[in-house]
Amino acid sequence: PSSWEDEGFPGYDGFAWYRKHFQFSLPESNGTLYLFLGRIDDVDEVYLNGHLIGFSGVFPPKTETAYQKERQYLVPPEYLNPSGENVVAVRVYDERLIGGILEGKVGIFELVSDLALEIPLDGVWKFSTGDNPEWSEKAYDDRNWRNILVPSNWEVQGYRDYDGFAWYRKEFVLPEKYAGEALVLILGKIDDLDETYLNGKLIGKTGRMSSFTGPIIHGDEWQEVRTYELPAEDLLFGQKNVIAVRVFDGLLDGGIYAGPIGIIPRDRLTDWQRSQKKDKTIWDYFDAWLKNY
């Protein structure tokens, strides 16, 4: 990292592009890959092998700087070429003073969680704004839907300022060896509300999506980690299954924005949840009382 003024472009303000070619081998673990680009002055869009994987700030004419933000963008394995050349391309706009990829870590890093998922489901999902009950069905044809990265807010993937309903869909195959095992779908954190379906059947929800006045947001749903039991009678082993997630965002950021995302045995999830708990203080109990008041 270095300002472009220090690299032979003194006084330059405006647009510029960075490109980096590299070879890459996928790690054997189930960790999640992220591209770190440090701090960029002022605005950026980042592409991996031609696929947009994220952006920060707003380009002209309504420029909004993001120069203070450390860039971290999800790297879907589907977008990587493990046997040849890969290209990262970064479009940058600098409004004034110094510009470019200024400082910080620059590279691809693996986030290794202490929660070992049997079937990781992060990466590329199908996505559509709007709302249609047919989109929950296993047989619905979503081939014309756009791809979106999960977990990541939809605002940084081309849906800036969008509030309202949207749907995510993901196919997966569950090997026969899991038949008879109690399994849980973990969907990370969603902003704000969700209803989640397996092969067309509702298996869980967080918040009130339907009421006389419309969706009701209490304010803290976006912080809840979603965990939903996968009914054995609705799972297809050795065949295609479909998860469909109906999401409502009231304001600001929206979507499935934080992991972990995947399928895990119930007992392993329980052990992990216990390990995450901390001893409650009097302030925790007071906060809980206020929420229920």
C-alpha positions as CSV (number, residue, x, y, z in Angstrom):
1,P,0.0,0.0,0.0
2,S,1.0,3.6,-0.8
3,S,-0.6,6.7,-2.0
4,W,-0.4,7.2,-5.8
5,E,1.1,10.6,-5.2
6,D,4.1,8.9,-3.7
7,E,4.3,6.5,-6.7
8,G,4.7,9.1,-9.5
9,F,1.3,10.7,-9.8
10,P,1.6,13.9,-7.7
11,G,-1.5,16.1,-7.6
12,Y,-3.8,13.6,-9.4
13,D,-7.4,13.5,-8.3
14,G,-10.1,11.4,-10.1
15,F,-10.5,7.8,-11.2
16,A,-7.8,5.1,-11.4
17,W,-7.6,1.3,-11.6
18,Y,-5.4,-1.2,-9.9
19,R,-4.9,-4.8,-11.2
20,K,-3.0,-7.7,-9.6
21,H,-2.5,-11.2,-11.2
22,F,-1.9,-14.1,-8.9
23,Q,-1.9,-17.9,-8.6
24,F,-3.9,-19.5,-5.8
25,S,-4.6,-23.0,-4.3
26,L,-7.8,-23.4,-2.2
27,P,-7.0,-24.4,1.4
28,E,-8.2,-27.8,2.6
29,S,-10.0,-26.4,5.6
30,N,-13.6,-25.1,5.6
31,G,-12.5,-21.5,6.6
32,T,-14.0,-18.5,4.8
33,L,-11.7,-16.5,2.5
34,Y,-11.6,-12.6,2.6
35,L,-9.7,-10.1,0.5
36,F,-8.1,-7.4,2.6
37,L,-7.3,-4.2,0.9
38,G,-6.4,-1.9,3.8
39,R,-7.6,1.7,3.7
40,I,-8.5,3.3,0.3
41,D,-9.0,7.0,-0.3
42,D,-11.8,7.7,-1.2
43,V,-14.2,5.2,-3.0
44,D,-13.6,1.7,-4.5
45,E,-15.2,-1.2,-6.4
46,V,-13.5,-4.5,-6.3
47,Y,-13.7,-7.3,-8.9
48,L,-12.3,-10.9,-8.7
49,N,-11.9,-12.5,-12.1
50,G,-14.5,-10.1,-13.5
51,H,-17.1,-10.6,-10.6
52,L,-18.0,-7.7,-8.4
53,I,-17.3,-8.7,-4.8
54,G,-17.8,-5.4,-3.0
55,F,-17.5,-1.7,-2.8
56,S,-17.2,1.1,-0.3
57,G,-18.3,4.7,-0.5
58,V,-20.2,6.4,-3.4
59,F,-18.8,7.4,-6.8
60,P,-19.6,10.8,-8.4
61,P,-21.8,12.7,-8.8
62,K,-22.9,12.1,-5.2
63,T,-19.5,11.3,-3.8
64,E,-19.3,9.8,-0.3
65,T,-15.9,9.0,1.0
66,A,-15.0,5.8,2.8
67,Y,-11.4,6.6,3.4
68,Q,-11.5,5.6,7.1
69,K,-12.8,2.1,6.4
70,E,-10.6,-1.0,6.3
71,R,-11.7,-3.0,3.3
72,Q,-12.6,-6.6,3.8
73,Y,-14.5,-8.4,1.0
74,L,-15.7,-12.0,0.9
75,V,-14.0,-14.2,-1.6
76,P,-16.3,-16.9,-3.0
77,P,-14.5,-20.1,-3.9
78,E,-16.7,-20.2,-7.0
79,Y,-15.0,-17.1,-8.4
80,L,-11.5,-18.4,-7.9
81,N,-9.4,-20.3,-10.5
82,P,-7.4,-22.8,-8.4
83,S,-5.4,-24.1,-11.4
84,G,-4.4,-21.0,-13.2
85,E,-4.3,-17.2,-13.1
86,N,-6.6,-15.0,-11.1
87,V,-7.0,-11.2,-11.4
88,V,-8.1,-8.7,-8.7
89,A,-9.2,-5.3,-10.3
90,V,-9.9,-2.3,-8.1
91,R,-11.6,0.8,-9.4
92,V,-10.8,3.8,-7.2
93,Y,-12.0,7.4,-7.1
94,D,-10.1,10.1,-5.1
95,E,-11.8,13.4,-4.6
96,R,-8.9,15.5,-3.3
97,L,-5.5,15.3,-1.5
98,I,-3.9,11.9,-1.4
99,G,-5.5,8.9,-3.1
100,G,-5.2,5.2,-3.7
101,I,-4.7,2.1,-1.6
102,L,-3.0,3.8,1.2
103,E,-2.2,1.5,4.1
104,G,-3.0,-1.7,6.0
105,K,-2.9,-5.4,5.2
106,V,-3.3,-6.3,1.6
107,G,-3.9,-10.0,0.7
108,I,-6.2,-13.0,0.9
109,F,-6.8,-14.3,4.4
110,E,-8.7,-17.3,5.8
111,L,-11.1,-16.8,8.6
112,V,-11.0,-20.1,10.6
113,S,-14.0,-20.5,12.9
114,D,-14.0,-22.7,16.0
115,L,-17.5,-23.8,14.8
116,A,-16.8,-26.7,12.3
117,L,-19.7,-26.9,9.8
118,E,-20.5,-30.1,8.1
119,I,-22.0,-28.4,5.0
120,P,-20.7,-24.8,4.5
121,L,-23.2,-22.7,2.7
122,D,-21.4,-19.3,2.4
123,G,-20.6,-18.0,-1.0
124,V,-22.8,-17.4,-4.0
125,W,-26.6,-17.5,-3.6
126,K,-29.5,-16.6,-5.9
127,F,-31.2,-13.3,-5.0
128,S,-34.2,-11.2,-6.0
129,T,-35.8,-8.1,-4.5
130,G,-39.6,-8.1,-4.2
131,D,-41.9,-10.6,-2.5
132,N,-43.7,-13.6,-3.9
133,P,-44.8,-16.7,-1.9
134,E,-44.0,-18.9,-4.9
135,W,-40.3,-18.1,-4.3
136,S,-40.2,-20.5,-1.3
137,E,-41.0,-23.5,-3.5
138,K,-38.3,-26.1,-4.3
139,A,-39.4,-26.3,-7.9
140,Y,-39.3,-22.6,-8.6
141,D,-37.0,-21.7,-11.5
142,D,-34.5,-19.0,-10.1
143,R,-31.9,-19.3,-13.0
144,N,-32.6,-15.7,-14.1
145,W,-32.1,-14.3,-10.6
146,R,-28.9,-12.4,-9.9
147,N,-26.0,-13.9,-7.9
148,I,-25.2,-12.4,-4.5
149,L,-22.5,-13.1,-1.9
150,V,-23.5,-14.5,1.5
151,P,-22.7,-13.3,4.1
152,S,-22.5,-9.6,3.0
153,N,-25.0,-6.8,3.0
154,W,-26.9,-6.3,-0.2
155,E,-26.1,-2.6,-0.3
156,V,-22.5,-3.3,-1.2
157,Q,-23.5,-5.6,-4.0
158,G,-25.5,-3.3,-6.2
159,Y,-28.7,-2.7,-4.1
160,R,-27.7,0.6,-2.4
161,D,-30.5,2.3,-0.5
162,Y,-32.9,-0.6,-1.0
163,D,-35.2,-1.3,1.9
164,G,-38.1,-3.8,1.8
165,F,-38.5,-7.4,0.9
166,A,-36.0,-9.7,-0.8
167,W,-35.4,-13.4,-1.2
168,Y,-32.3,-15.6,-1.1
169,R,-32.2,-19.2,-2.6
170,K,-29.5,-21.8,-2.3
171,E,-29.3,-25.4,-3.5
172,F,-27.3,-28.1,-1.6
173,V,-26.9,-31.9,-1.6
174,L,-26.8,-33.7,1.7
175,P,-24.9,-37.0,1.7
176,E,-26.7,-40.2,2.8
177,K,-24.4,-40.6,5.8
178,Y,-26.3,-37.8,7.6
179,A,-29.6,-39.7,7.5
180,G,-30.9,-40.1,11.1
181,E,-28.7,-37.3,12.5
182,A,-30.3,-34.2,14.1
183,L,-29.1,-31.3,11.9
184,V,-29.4,-27.5,12.3
185,L,-29.2,-24.8,9.7
186,I,-27.2,-21.8,10.9
187,L,-27.8,-18.6,8.9
188,G,-25.6,-16.1,10.8
189,K,-27.1,-12.7,11.3
190,I,-29.8,-11.1,9.1
191,D,-30.8,-7.5,8.9
192,D,-33.7,-7.2,9.9
193,L,-36.3,-10.0,9.8
194,D,-36.5,-13.4,8.1
195,E,-38.7,-16.5,7.3
196,T,-36.7,-19.5,6.2
197,Y,-38.0,-22.4,4.1
198,L,-36.6,-25.9,3.4
199,N,-38.0,-27.4,0.1
200,G,-41.0,-25.1,0.4
201,K,-41.8,-25.7,4.1
202,L,-41.3,-23.0,6.7
203,I,-38.7,-24.2,9.3
204,G,-38.1,-21.0,11.2
205,K,-38.4,-17.2,11.5
206,T,-37.1,-14.3,13.4
207,G,-39.4,-11.2,14.0
208,R,-42.9,-10.5,12.9
209,M,-43.0,-10.4,9.1
210,S,-46.8,-10.4,8.9
211,S,-49.2,-8.2,10.9
212,F,-52.1,-5.9,10.3
213,T,-49.7,-3.0,9.9
214,G,-47.0,-4.9,8.1
215,P,-43.6,-6.2,9.3
216,I,-42.7,-5.1,12.9
217,I,-39.1,-4.5,13.9
218,H,-38.3,-4.3,17.6
219,G,-34.8,-3.1,16.9
220,D,-32.4,-5.9,17.9
221,E,-33.4,-8.7,15.5
222,W,-30.4,-7.9,13.3
223,Q,-28.1,-9.0,16.1
224,E,-29.5,-12.5,16.5
225,V,-27.7,-15.5,15.1
226,R,-30.3,-17.6,13.2
227,T,-30.4,-21.3,14.0
228,Y,-33.2,-23.5,12.6
229,E,-33.8,-27.2,13.0
230,L,-33.8,-29.1,9.7
231,P,-36.8,-31.6,9.9
232,A,-35.5,-35.0,8.9
233,E,-38.8,-35.8,7.1
234,D,-38.3,-32.8,4.8
235,L,-34.7,-33.5,3.9
236,L,-33.7,-35.3,0.7
237,F,-30.5,-37.3,1.1
238,G,-28.3,-37.6,-1.9
239,Q,-30.6,-35.3,-3.8
240,K,-31.0,-31.5,-4.4
241,N,-32.5,-29.5,-1.5
242,V,-33.4,-25.8,-1.6
243,I,-33.2,-23.3,1.2
244,A,-35.2,-20.1,0.5
245,V,-35.0,-17.1,2.9
246,R,-37.5,-14.3,2.8
247,V,-35.9,-11.1,4.3
248,F,-37.4,-7.7,5.3
249,D,-35.1,-4.7,5.9
250,G,-36.6,-1.6,7.4
251,L,-33.7,0.9,7.0
252,L,-30.0,1.2,6.5
253,D,-28.1,-2.1,5.7
254,G,-30.0,-5.2,4.8
255,G,-29.6,-8.9,4.1
256,I,-27.7,-11.9,5.4
257,Y,-24.6,-10.0,6.5
258,A,-22.6,-12.1,8.9
259,G,-21.7,-15.8,9.3
260,P,-21.4,-18.6,10.1
261,I,-23.5,-20.0,7.3
262,G,-24.0,-23.7,7.0
263,I,-25.4,-27.0,8.4
264,I,-24.2,-28.6,11.6
265,P,-25.2,-31.4,13.9
266,R,-27.4,-30.2,16.8
267,D,-25.1,-31.5,19.6
268,R,-22.0,-29.7,18.1
269,L,-24.0,-26.5,17.8
270,T,-25.1,-26.8,21.4
271,D,-21.5,-27.2,22.6
272,W,-20.4,-24.2,20.6
273,Q,-23.3,-22.0,21.9
274,R,-22.3,-22.9,25.5
275,S,-18.7,-22.0,24.8
276,Q,-19.9,-18.5,23.6
277,K,-21.9,-17.7,26.7
278,K,-20.4,-15.3,29.2
279,D,-21.4,-14.8,32.9
280,K,-24.2,-12.3,33.0
281,T,-23.8,-9.1,34.9
282,I,-26.5,-7.1,36.6
283,W,-26.5,-4.8,33.5
284,D,-27.3,-7.7,31.2
285,Y,-30.4,-8.5,33.4
286,F,-31.4,-4.9,33.5
287,D,-31.1,-4.6,29.6
288,A,-33.3,-7.8,29.3
289,W,-35.9,-6.3,31.6
290,L,-36.1,-3.1,29.6
291,K,-36.6,-5.1,26.3
292,N,-39.6,-7.0,27.9
293,Y,-41.1,-4.0,29.6
